[in-house]
């Protein structure tokens, strides 16, 4: 009581004691809104009924379907209103597919692509594609948030056209959809694993995952597994940033120039760690010995 909604969408309030506070409709002649106030103050108004309101504001009348993203999901309803003032609202059971699609797109823009189903492998695929786009450009696609939202018809159809609500988005496999953006037409798509492999085989025989999420691809591997490797591995011509780990899996050194590390940095790491991990090999010249995943005893 005493609080109203104007057709413009602005709230309006009457002073305490006003005889108009219980009126269902008002025609407002004078109102102002103080600075920093969410609502206007009604200074002069007259009581009217709904029929008069409809006649006076007929040009603001809207009746039809509204489908939008609200409260974290698609809301579909049939509504009649005068400007911002809702006259009637009913749930809409069979909204137009085009309106539903726009509502889902609104949800993706507002809440992000995380509404889709992303696995670790899918996230890495996106990072690999982002790396190739950054380093090689076309035909490798831009998979940034903005670019993906602009190109939904190229990678999210037909899944998006079949979706009706948030739970449907959560069932869309983002990885399968992303693969539609690979440069199949040029034949380059088959080179994805060559140019940006998920894993690199190191001299020990281990296949180590490459992380593409940073400015430079990262290969985190135990130091002993790289013995004998003189040059830094490369992906798409870019040297990886090697995180050399201790036998316990803790960072011991970081380098993008493995040859220089063996020559200069290795001595300091060897001096620091060989007493702590005596069961593991620490040769004076690591470029001439066989790489291993095991301790010295296990090797024998």
N, C-alpha and C positions, 0 to 999 in steps of 0.2 A: 504494500500500500504506500502510495506516495512516490513510487519509482516507476518510470515509464521508459519505453524505447521509441526513439524517433525513427521515422522512415529512413533517415540517412544512416542509421546504425549507431548514433550517439545516444548514450543514456541521458535521462532527464529526471530531475527531482523537484518536488514541490516543498515549500517550507512547512514546518510543523504548524498544525492548526488550520491549514488551508482546507476549505470546503470542497476542493476538487480532488483531494487525495484518493478517494475511492471511485472516481469516475473510470469507466472502462476505456474510453477514448477521449482525447483532447485535441482541439485545434490550437496550436501554440502560436501566439502572435509575437511575443517577445521572450527571448531566452538569451542567457550569456553563459560562458564557461570560464571560470577563473583559471589562472595559470596553474598548471600541475594538477588540475582536477580532472577526473575521468568522466564526470557527468556535468551536464549543463544545469543551470538553475532557471526554472520557469518563472518568468515575471508576470506574464499576462496570457491567459488561455481561456477557452470556452469549452464546455462539455458538448460532445456530439455523440451520435451512435455509429455503429459499424457501417450502416448503409450510407450515411453521409461521408464517412471516411473513404469508402470505396468510390463514391462519386467524385470526391475532391482529389483523390490521389489515384484515379483510374490509370493515368499514364505510367504509374509505377507498378502496376499489377503484373505479376508473373504467375503463371500456372504451368507446371510441367514436371519433367523428371530431373532430379538432381542426383548425380553420382559423384562422390568425391572421397578423398582419403581423410579420415577423421578418427582420432582416438586409436591410431595404429592399425586401422583396417578400412576396407571399402564400406562406405555407407551409401545405400541406395534408397531413395524415397521419392514419393510424389508430393509436391508441395505447392501451395498457393500462398502468395504473400504480397504485401504492399511495401515495396522497398525492402527494408530489413525486418519488417513486422510480419511474422508468420501467422497466417489465418488458419491453415489446416496442413497437417502432415500425416502421411500414411506410408508405411514400409512398401518398398517396390520389390516384388519377387522376381521379376524377369526384366532387369534393366537392359538397355541397349548395349550390345557388346562394345561398340566404339566408346561409349561413356565409361564402361568398366575399365577398358584399356587405359584411358586417360587417367582414371583414378589410380590405377596401379602404377602408372608412370609417375604420378604425383608422389606416391608413397616411396618409390625408388629415389626420386630427387630429394625428398625430405629426410628419409631415414638411411639411405645409402644402399649399395649393392649387397650389403650383408644380409638383406632380406632373402637372398637366394641361398642355395646350399653350396657352401665352399668347403672342400676338404683341404688337407695340407698340400696334396699333390696339385690341386686346382690353383691354390694360392701361389705355388711355385711356378706353375705354368704361366700364370699372369706375370710374375716377376721375370721369367725368362723372355717372354715376348716384349716386355717393357725394355729389357736390356738390349735386345736385338733392334728394336725400333730406335733406341737412343744411339747405338753404335753404328748401325747399318742403314737406318732409315727405311724408306719404301723398298720392297713391298711389305715389310714387317709392320703390323698394325699398331696404332696408338691405342693402348689399353688403359689409359688414365680414366678416372671416374667420369670426367666431363665427356671424353670421347666415346666411352661406352654408352652413356646415357643418350648421346646424340645418334648413335647407330644401332639402337635396339632392334630395328627391323632387320638388321643384317645378322644378328647373332642370337637374339632371344625369341625369334619367331621359329616355329609356331607355338612354343610353350606359353609365351605371354598371351597370345590370343585365346588360349584355352583356360587361362587362369581367371578366377572370379573373386578370390579373396587372398588375404595374407598367407594363409596356410598353403595355398597353391603355389605361391612364390617360393616358399621354403622347400618345396619338393623339386624345384627346377635345378638340375645339375649344371652349375655354372661352368664346370670344366668342359663338359660335352658341348655346351653352347659356345664357349670361347673358341673351340677348335674350328668353328665355322669361319672365323676371321683369319685363319691361316692362309697364306698366299698359295692356294691350291691351283689357281688358274695359271700362274707362272711356273709351277713346278717346284718352287722354293720350299714349299711346306715340308717336303720329304727331308730337307736338310736341317730341320729343327734340332734333332738330337746330335747332329754333327757340329752345328754352330754353337748351340747352347745346351750341352748335355746335362741331364739331371745329375749324373755321377761321373767321376773321373777315376780310372783305374790307376793306382799308384804302384811303385815298384814292388811292394810287398804282396801285391795281388788283391788287396782290398779295393772295393769300389766305394769311393767317398763322395757323399752328397756335396754339390756346389750350391752355395747360397747366393742368390742374385738380388736380394732386397736392398743392398746398399749401393754406394757410388761405384764400387768395383766388386766383381765376383769374388767370393771368399771360399777357400778350401781349408777346412780345419782338420788336421791329421797329425797323428803322433810322429814325432821327429824320426824315430827309428824306421818308420815305414817309407821314408823318402831317401834312405841311404842309396847312393849310386845315381841319383837323379841330379844332373848338373844344371839343367835349365828349368826355369819356371814354366809350369803348364799354362797354356793359353786357351781361351775360348773366344771364337770370332775374332781372333787376332789380338785379343786383350789379355795381358798377363793376369792371372788370378792373384789375389792377395792371400798368401799362404800363412795360416795361423798354425805355427808349429807347437804341438802339445807335448807336455811331459808324459811319462808312462802312466801317470794318474789322470791324464786327460785335462790337465790345467795348462793355460797359455804359458809358453816359455819364450816365444819370440814371434814377431810378425814381419814378413818380408814380401816384397813383390819382385825381388831379385835373388833367387835361390843361389846362384853361382857366387854372388858377393857374400851371402850369408855364410856359406861353407868356408869361404876364405877368411872372413873377418869375424863375424858374429858367433859362429859355432863354438869357438874356443871358450868364450865367456860362459855360454850356456852349459857346455860340457863341464867346466870347472865348478859351476854352481850345482849341477844336478847329479853328477855321477856318484858322489858320496851318498846322496839321498836315495838313489835307485841303483844300487850296485849289481842287482841281478840282470840289469839291462845293458846291452852293449853300448859303449861310448868310444868308438875308435878315434884315433888321432886324425885320420883322413877318411871322412864319411863318404867321399865320392868313389872310393875304390872297394867298398865292402858291399855285401848283399843286404838288401833291406829285409826287415823282419817285423812280424807282429808279436813275436814271443820274447821271453826272457832267454838269457844265455843257456840256462839249464834245460829249458823246454826245447831249444834248438838241437841240443845234443841227444 
